[in-house]
Amino acid sequence: MSYLPVNAEDECERIKNIVNKQESLMTKKEGREAEMLEVTPHSFRHTFVTRCVRSGMGPATVGKISGHSTQKMTEYYTHLEQGYVKDEYERYDKKYGKES
């Protein structure tokens, strides 16, 4: 069971148009090249899965919600910045590490 709105393509197009219109207006004011956004339901999947993991949701739950058949697929969609990984390790170490 995967949770994806029926009109996901339409919603992505709507968001893309809003963001790109603003980008065009700003680039004219700033005299620079526009960086147009490309938004697809697939890009939201990556964001959603990463945010679920960062919120503390377990990988099995994230996989179930996302409709992934394997944990490897959930890992593929999860993008954790190095700073986040470091902070999580330090939080663990502070709680369970040896005291100096």
matplotlib code that plots the C-alpha trace (Angstrom):
import matplotlib.pyplot as plt

x = [0.0, 1.6, 0.2, 0.3, -2.4, -4.3, -3.5, 0.2, 1.3, -1.1, 0.1, 3.8, 3.0, 1.2, 4.1, 6.7, 4.8, 4.6, 8.3, 9.5, 7.4, 8.9, 12.4, 11.8, 10.8, 13.7, 16.3, 15.1, 15.5, 18.9, 20.2, 21.2, 20.3, 17.2, 17.5, 14.2, 12.9, 11.9, 9.4, 8.0, 6.1, 9.3, 11.3, 8.7, 9.2, 12.9, 12.1, 9.2, 11.3, 14.2, 12.0, 10.3, 13.7, 15.0, 11.9, 12.8, 10.3, 11.7, 12.8, 10.2, 7.4, 8.8, 9.1, 5.5, 4.1, 6.2, 5.2, 8.8, 9.2, 12.8, 14.7, 17.3, 14.8, 13.9, 17.7, 18.0, 15.3, 16.9, 19.4, 21.1, 23.6, 26.9, 26.2, 23.0, 24.8, 27.5, 24.9, 23.0, 26.2, 27.2, 23.7, 24.1, 27.7, 26.5, 23.9, 25.7, 29.4, 32.1, 32.6, 36.1]
y = [0.0, 3.3, 6.7, 9.0, 11.5, 10.7, 14.1, 14.1, 15.1, 18.1, 19.2, 18.9, 21.0, 23.6, 23.9, 24.0, 26.9, 28.9, 28.5, 29.1, 32.2, 33.7, 32.6, 34.4, 37.6, 37.5, 36.9, 39.9, 42.1, 40.6, 40.4, 36.7, 33.5, 31.7, 28.3, 26.6, 23.9, 20.5, 18.8, 15.3, 13.0, 11.0, 13.9, 14.2, 10.5, 11.1, 14.1, 12.3, 9.2, 11.2, 13.3, 10.2, 8.7, 12.0, 12.2, 8.9, 6.7, 3.1, 1.9, -0.9, 1.6, 4.0, 1.2, 0.1, 3.6, 4.2, 0.8, -0.5, -4.2, -4.2, -2.2, -1.6, 0.4, 2.5, 3.2, 4.2, 6.9, 8.2, 11.0, 12.0, 14.8, 14.2, 16.8, 15.0, 11.6, 13.3, 14.9, 11.6, 9.8, 12.5, 12.3, 8.5, 8.8, 11.4, 9.0, 5.7, 6.5, 6.1, 9.1, 10.5]
z = [0.0, -1.1, -0.3, -3.4, -4.3, -7.5, -8.9, -8.0, -11.5, -11.5, -8.1, -9.1, -12.2, -10.1, -7.6, -10.4, -12.1, -8.9, -8.1, -11.6, -12.0, -8.8, -10.0, -13.3, -11.5, -9.2, -11.9, -13.8, -10.7, -9.9, -13.5, -13.4, -15.2, -14.0, -12.4, -13.2, -10.9, -12.2, -9.9, -10.3, -7.9, -7.8, -6.4, -3.6, -2.8, -2.1, 0.2, 1.9, 2.7, 3.9, 6.2, 7.6, 8.5, 10.0, 12.2, 13.8, 11.9, 11.6, 8.2, 8.1, 8.7, 6.1, 3.6, 4.2, 3.8, 0.6, -0.9, -1.0, -1.2, 0.3, 2.9, 0.2, -1.8, 1.3, 1.8, -1.9, -1.3, 1.9, 1.6, 4.9, 4.9, 6.6, 9.2, 10.2, 10.5, 12.7, 14.9, 15.3, 16.2, 18.8, 20.3, 20.6, 22.0, 24.6, 25.8, 25.7, 25.1, 27.7, 30.0, 29.8]

ax = plt.figure().add_subplot(projection="3d")
ax.plot(x, y, z, "-o")
ax.set_aspect("equal")
plt.show()
